[in-house]
Amino acid sequence: MIGAGSRDETGIAHTFPTVDAVFAERVREIVRRERPPNPERLREALEAHLRPVYPRVQATLRDGTAGFGDTVIYVFRDGAETFGPPDAGWISDPLTPRLVTDQIGTYVDANEPAGRLLGRPVTEIIGRRAGSFTRADARVEDADALWQSLAKTGRLHSDAIVIGADGSETPVEFITVKDADGPGRNVTYLRERH
């Protein structure tokens, strides 16, 4: 349903899929930062800022005259509205890259596949902050909003771009599960996005 999208606090942007809190937060940040008075320019800015991480993103205007007042922008992460929960069966594969963070967001464990994906030895990953290996412009500025969402829903599922030790960029899909490695130990599973 169109009205079921996650909405930013300004009421101008609705995001789909509704379950991607990371995507919704990135949209909110862009709206707050870029909010030009022209809705078409905002739509273009949203697509331009989101496309490096979400290559199929599509932002569509609903003119205020077509509905109930103000202009609204529908922002579709996958180019169109998606239904149902995302497939997450891949996280049970023991070869899936896996990172564990503690309650304050520090990596406390990582498996060898995660080291290979990040292009670093596991010992170099442990002790770093969550997001340390993610392209800066692909990160959410207010990580607290995401930690709150994880605490509330128990899961985050989105896309990111990881930076290898050699500077290479790898688009990934990730799922973070609250307390999946015991109380206060959240697990992030990653896989390359093609």
Sequence and secondary structure as in RCSB ss.txt:
>XXXX:A:sequence
MIGAGSRDETGIAHTFPTVDAVFAERVREIVRRERPPNPERLREALEAHLRPVYPRVQATLRDGTAGFGDTVIYV
FRDGAETFGPPDAGWISDPLTPRLVTDQIGTYVDANEPAGRLLGRPVTEIIGRRAGSFTRADARVEDADALWQSL
AKTGRLHSDAIVIGADGSETPVEFITVKDADGPGRNVTYLRERH
>XXXX:A:secstr
 GGGSEE TTSSEEEESTT HHHHHHHHHHHHHH  SSHHHHHHHHHHHHTTT TT EEEEE GGGTTSS EEEE
ETTSS   S    GGGGSTTS EEEE TTSBEEEE HHHHHHHTS HHHHTTSBTTTTB GGGS S HHHHHHHH
HHHSEEEEEEEEE TTS EEEEEEEEETTTTSTT EEEEEEE  
